[in-house]
Amino acid sequence: MRRIVSAASVAALAALGLGIQPAQAAPPAPPSHPQAEVDGVAAAFGLSADQARGRLAAQDGAHRLASALPAAVRQQSAGQWFDAATGKLTVAVTTQAAADQVRATGAAAQVVARSQAELDRTDAAVRALVGKGVPGVYGWGVDVRGNEVGVSVDRTKKTAATDSFLYSVRELGVRITETTTSPKQQSGTIQTGNPWWPGSESNCSVGFPVTDSGGAKHFLTAGHCTNDRDQAAYGASGQQNKVGTSNVGGTHSVNGQEGDMGLVAVTEAGWNLSASVNTWGQPAVTLSGAAEAMVGDSVCHSGNTSHWQCGEVKYTHKSADYGNGLIIGDLTWTTACSLGGDSGGGWLLGTKATGLHDGGPSQCVQNPSDGDMSLFQPVIEALNKWQLTLVTGGGTGDTTAPSAPANPRSTGTTSNSVSLAWDASTDNTGVTGYDVYNGATLATSVAGTSATVSGLTPDTAYSFTVKAKDAAGNASAASAAVSARTQPGSGGNRTLTNDTDYAIRDYQQVFSPIGSTLTGSAAASIGVSLTIRHTCAEDLGITLLDPKGKAYALKYSGGSTCTPWSGPRTFTVPASASPAAGKWQLRVTDYGPGDTGTLDTWSITL
């Protein structure tokens, strides 16, 4: 089984947007935890900024302790992870004596039934049974926290061959998780932010700029973005702005069992490598090195579609089957969301490069199940494979902000929207986009010099400002303020209902939509009423999704006994800046076996 080993000589580099821009003065040394990381982790896990800093500090301590564990402890370990609940490194061992040795180091110990050798043998047996692929089986690998080997199956793609395979792996004591979705390697045509284009194909995202042993410039990205030999690579301005050539000689792209990683040579004049990561409105992160993530870590990634997203590492060294015989070995699986077009973008562990984005479900929802995870290729393996050096801070960062947008103006209003325009800003390396603020709140981000802010309240005065940003994450001063008033609205009933019945089945999710044409923003406190008939209320998790995909948890699953649910219940949601108009969804998830139930009706008061 392949394991990734950090090379002491690996330096880290930076990626953003295109991740490569003309060099400027050296940026200041970054704090141990950049504000963008703190804010991303806080948003991903529902924490305050101080709680996020505490979690990250504890995570740092767990990594330091893991690197200092005595050899005697390492030899007896059946896996290790960072436990955010306790703030400690946890090491799995099979005997009480070994547990005592672990605790003596300051780490927490968990006594488990299976040794690392047993887990590896079972994992190898599963890989052998998978062979070149089994219909519906999209993931397999060791779950160190569960002390077991897990297999993930998309039940919508099962065949008789799948059932035969599952019968065989059950005999091995493998945990089987069934879902109704499966990940895919991501690409897309959303050309916002900082993409790069392989020829005339759909854009991907840049991972990390690097240099080779001769000092030549390159950037790492996903292998499925660089599969064509000697293909022209284009930058943020599209095909009028060539950067270089991907997969030079046909020997710099991998997309298979070995991994998903590719290399683009930066050959055109005017392009230098930057050690800054685009954090999409936050101060740019300057990378300080490369590191391998462990289970339980909080990690963040930058991609040109989902922008800056954070989550938790759930598995490492877990294989993925994307169908059509494409199996990628030993990927890291996380709870962070991702979207098409993020492929190849950089994943960070603090200020260190840790991975290249591989794929995911192309949706952004909170508390994803095992079927809704984003995957990345550990970056250290790519560095070692092609003998590359990541570019760190120290003389290559762009710290010059664009000029403020000039002549901002309103170009039209409706009862729930205001349209704006402004003159283009200038920058030493090039403006990549603009952020529009409604008062102090970010309302929208665009690539051009106009925008429409929607979801506003009728007959209400607003004040807007605009900031320009470049690929390094530098933001300009705010433009002059633009005052505008929305037109009067017609008002009306703000309670909407879906009476369609939906069957609730074991280990499946139900999505019940309500379409809203209401104007303005949703109420500060949204009312949700729903009627469910179900044999085990404790097995149900219920979430409200707003039109932007933001998730509000109404009910969590859990409990040692089952009680029936047979009537209506009402919830109040403290919403934050959700628009009233668009598709609202109620998501009901059944987490247990042997249940029957129906979602009868639900309503929302906006």
FIFI-32317 format. One record per residue (C-alpha): x negated, y, z. Coordinates in steps of 0.001 Angstrom, whole numbers, plus 500000, padded with zeros to 6 digits. Each point is the difference from the previous one (the first is absolute). Layout:
XYZ/...
END
This chain:
500000500000500000/498603503375499025/499199502372502815/498903503603499549/496869501081501815/499129503665500483/496597500976498660/498099502229502395/498753502096497113/503457500769498613/500745503743499940/503522501220499431/501383502220497449/503051501920499314/502893499803497802/502660502446499304/502107500752497225/497564499156497373/497592499986502909/497341501597497840/499503503707499594/497077502432499547/497842500130503116/500182502825502543/498406500809503332/499957497246502613/503270499695501931/499931500178503772/499634496706501851/503450498449500429/501517499394503442/500158496413501188/503655499923498995/501058502481497299/503327501739500441/501345498298496870/499355496588501546/501535501021503332/503110501362498282/500277496982497691/499757497506502847/502457502014502087/502518500006497148/499506496315499206/500532498778503569/502318502653501459/497388501433502370/499111503471501186/496689501431498835/498446499363503429/501265496402500015/498554499472496516/496610501332501122/500086497678502994/500813497024497804/497177500812497588/497513500515502840/500947496603501433/499635498490496530/496465501421499765/499162498423503338/501315496630498823/497728500122496943/496968500897502111/500737497145502367/500587497558497126/496587500792498538/498333499402503377/501619496675500933/497430497385501078/499297497147497597/501454497491502478/503356501816499864/499951500353496212/499383496274499566/503100499135502036/502272502641498467/503085498969498018/500529503571498808/500066503507501397/502174503089499618/500717503422501420/503108500030502202/501473503512499812/502387499282502885/497159499377502465/497329502024498211/497595497045500150/498102497630497786/501616496570500354/498073496801499287/501708496633499509/498266496963501555/501025496404500683/498816499523503608/500365501818503284/496229499998500473/499583501831496681/502749502427501029/498056500842503154/496923500730497859/502067502315497791/501437501909502952/496519500487501395/499175502112496939/502953502317500609/502187498542497251/503357498307500504/500239496245499448/502801497885498614/499828496221500403/501294498320496823/500455496470498718/498016500124496748/496304500722499547/498605502008497089/498829496755498390/503516498537500178/501505503161498513/497439499979497205/500709496348499199/503736500633499818/499453503114497889/497794498053497590/502657497272499740/502658502591499167/497768501593497357/499455496584498443/503747499342499886/500660503440498481/497517499271497216/500723502362497107/503251501184501531/503390498857501293/503228501784498920/501052502522502637/496938499487502232/498209503361500055/497805499959503113/498086497636502265/497318500350502642/499165499959503696/502054502067502445/497526500480502853/502588501451502393/502335497065499419/497124497469500036/501454498368496912/499871499926496235/502902501774498328/501559499682496569/502219502726498500/502745499010497555/502353502073497853/503154497887500199/501404501594496838/497247498284497982/500100496528501589/500210496840497891/499851496275500693/496203500319499863/500189502586502785/502056497704502204/497480497199499486/497125502306500908/501776501277503122/500704496448501118/496285499218499749/498795503079501877/502557499514502766/498249496716500697/496862502062500650/501745502108502651/500069503135497854/502393502882500746/502200500845496996/501461503493499590/502691500457497366/500835503405498537/501949501368497056/497118502073498652/496371499473499050/497117502419499371/498657500962496610/496869501672498760/500971503614499591/499787502316497041/502209502845498878/500601502994497788/500613502571502751/497333502506499080/499843502159503108/497151500642502385/496685498489499078/500286497040497630/497578498627497475/500980498374496727/498424496847498508/500323500922496331/503643500602499111/501293497628502699/501926500912503141/498019501931502590/498318498586503081/498353501680503001/496316500497500651/498503498107502913/496497501033501033/497180501720498049/496714498066500118/496518499967498544/498065497027498659/496392499064500705/498819502458497346/502050502883501361/502596499951497199/503491501141500951/503109497751500124/503252499574501893/501610496831501319/503646499196499360/502221496950499485/498865497227497683/503414499784498361/499504503638498930/496637499233498341/500696496689498261/499169501325496514/496325500098499084/498398503381499190/503279501906500236/500045503793500132/500983501454503398/501789503328500276/500440502359502918/502613502247501543/500692501925496790/500839496851498070/498407498918496757/498528503407499247/497616499581502917/497800496933499739/498100498932503106/498141496941498770/500409496289499183/501508497188502008/498671496436500212/496809500719498097/498782496918498161/502944497966501269/498157499115503225/501467502532502409/503559498843500583/501420497145502085/503675499098500363/500380496440501235/499072497656502820/496807501984500666/501940503206500605/501430503107498286/497320502623499401/498667501983497068/497429502646499182/500191503107497814/496790501666498818/500111503816500287/498085501112496913/501480503326498931/498323503321500840/501452502120502788/501139497189502250/498320499386503339/500943497713502851/501855501355503015/499926498700503554/503492501325500763/503233498017500057/503198501642498816/502403499908502937/502770501884498179/500385503245501911/497947499190503085/496330501029500292/497916497645497895/498278497036501674/496256499655499430/499019496350500022/497198498904502283/499405496359499034/501647496689499133/501578497480502359/502107496860499985/503430500247501629/501230497505502593/503552498855500754/501821502631502058/498056502974498615/501746503165498866/498921500795496443/500990502669497446/499856500182496214/500015502757497409/501724499430496666/501328502331497356/503628498844500410/500734499261503666/497254502483500987/498803499492503623/501476496971501778/498952498121503133/500853496658501576/498719497004501952/497846497135498767/502044496793500369/497718497467498273/496474499813498623/498634497447497520/503533499136498858/500482498935496372/502698501387497691/501673498491496942/501375502658497632/501401497441497572/498924498828496543/497020498244501526/498519503172501537/498752499112503496/497874502489501957/498065498605502940/499276501484503416/501923503278499924/500920502154502983/503759500389500563/501445503091501735/503341501547500976/499245503297498202/502249500893497091/498772500446496429/501407500785496571/499214499305496359/496985502036498905/498166499575503346/497924497108498611/496279500411500621/500384502770502565/497857500113503125/500904498520503400/498363501464503106/499237498780503503/499495503301501775/497451501816497855/498618496787498483/500855498479496639/501595496583500516/501929498972496870/501263500481496439/503767499922499529/501185496811498304/503798499773500106/503215500027501967/503778500135499798/500146503522498489/502275501317502721/499545502039503144/502017498796502979/499215499866503709/499410496788501956/499471497829496897/500333496238500192/497376497578498722/501592500463496569/499390503757499929/496269500427500417/497282501911498168/496761498164499203/496429501121499490/496685498585498839/497277500485502661/497586502530498524/496779498616501485/500215496977497733/500095502265496918/497015501974501257/497975496837500518/501056498396496719/498681502830497816/497304501286502411/501688503383500392/499610502783502548/503001501912501210/499669503771499922/500211501583503439/500311503617501105/496976502238499808/499741502230496968/502658498696497635/503282501145501601/502216502677498469/500918502497502728/501158502919497824/503734500667500165/502027501150496954/501308503543499749/503508500674501342/502817499629497423/500929503444498625/503346501540499057/502287497482501744/503666500470499052/503462498423500101/501308498896496601/503450498761501026/502202498729502826/502899497596500563/501985499241503144/497314497539501145/496810500875498087/497563502792499141/497751499939496910/496589501686500237/497092500884497717/496530501549500443/496805500766498097/497239497363499931/497224500094502583/496317499691499170/497376497711501581/496328499163499572/500829496395499032/503644500157498984/503417500212501637/501788496653500319/503373501124501369/502080502310502145/501850499633503316/503225501956500450/500999500923503570/503462500832501300/498964502178502910/497345497905501756/501329496660498634/498569498323496896/502955499793497584/498438498454496879/496707499459498149/499619500456496236/497259499916497378/501204503037497992/500915503618500725/503722499583500678/502147498027502419/503577499555501192/500633499614503717/503239498081500551/501983498750503015/500625503542501254/503035501381501825/502535502099498023/500064503783500465/496780500026502010/496906502215499736/496589498301499620/496375501098499761/497495498021497903/496213500059499574/497670498006497727/496481498641500556/497653498644497320/497786496948500631/497051498371498289/498840496389499755/497940500281503196/503069500877502015/499034503673500352/503107502196500266/500293503672499092/501460502753502106/503763500283499739/501540502093497256/502157502994500745/503392498949501372/503012499645497687/503432500654501490/503059498339498446/503560499199501039/501934496937498930/503426500446498424/503189499375502034/501056496322500140/503407498347500045/499580498171503357/502170496901500497/500038496718501914/496507498816500976/500897496430501041/499379497338497335/500841496280500109/499093496697498302/502670497308500549/498327497272497914/499364496730501881/496436498659499986/499075496501501194/497138499930502531/497809496924499484/497090498526501953/496698501837499538/501446502308497345/500695503712499675/503242501697498972/499967503492498453/503370501803499975/499881503375498149/502026503168500297/499604502665497310/500329503595501185/500550503149497926/500194502236503073/497950503179499980/497406501228502423/498121498086502631/501371497185502123/501090500854503515/497370500113502722/501826497031501582/501467497524497515/502850497755501079/500072496378498779/502900497630500648/499911496372498880/502000496805500413/498192496651499926/501105496426500684/497009497821500914/499263496978502181/496769501399501509/499680503745500509/496480499506501419/498730498806496600/501049503204498218/497893503068499285/501866502994498526/498420503030498301/501367503109498255/498055501152496913/500409503591498807/499855501087496307/496231500551500291/499410496505501388/499411501121503581/501132497311502440/501920500542503251/500202496933502234/503520499479501407/499527496595501651/496984497763500576/500160496215500065/499012497965503051/501351498066502951/499790496517501500/503669499086499521/502542500566497217/503185501996500505/502581500547497248/500675503367498362/503642500398498994/500909503670499852/499045503602499241/497035501812501466/498939503636499755/496500501468499911/498629503542500055/496867500685497967/497800503035500829/499145500709496345/497165502231498832/500244501926496702/501998497360498127/501962501277496974/503738499306500005/500107499216496283/498780496693498550/500176496303500821/500218499084503687/499558496316500858/500731497795502985/497457497168500235/500982496963502073/497282497374500568/500624496514501418/496871498789501809/501269496612501241/501220496577498837/503447498402500112/502063503218499938/503027501101498001/501365503494499658/501444502812497903/499527503756499809/503648501125499661/499762503770499735/497900502979500960/500263503780499853/497660502943500410/500781503531501128/497582502497498526/
END
